[in-house]
């Protein structure tokens, strides 16, 4: 009788292990999805001029275009804006700051800002934009 109890216990242990493995296999994809955070993309805007005092239609169109592509500020997108306030000598340090912030791309407006971005990083993509448009 004692041998039979051991067989039953071993059988239940084996079944228990199989059930645990099956549940683990079924639940693993869900826990992986729950733990995997959405990547937050960072765009750096480097401008030679000043922050616009009012609504800027070109910037709003830029943001709307990003939203149309599924990028939502505060969810999966951060836009880091840096303005030199007309002082071109500030652009290199502002560009370096964007690089330190680990932006994924720099949108540079105007020739001086483009050059500063190019000198700050040889590996980051730089989108060259006309300062009057963005």
ABEGO torsion letter per residue (X at the ends): XAAAAAAAAAAAAAAAAAAAAAAAAAAAAAAAAAABBBBBBBBBBBBABBBBABBBAAAAAAAAAAAAAGBBBGAABBBBBBBAGGBAAAAAAAAAAAAAAGBABBBBBEAAAAAAAAAABAABBBBBBBAAAX
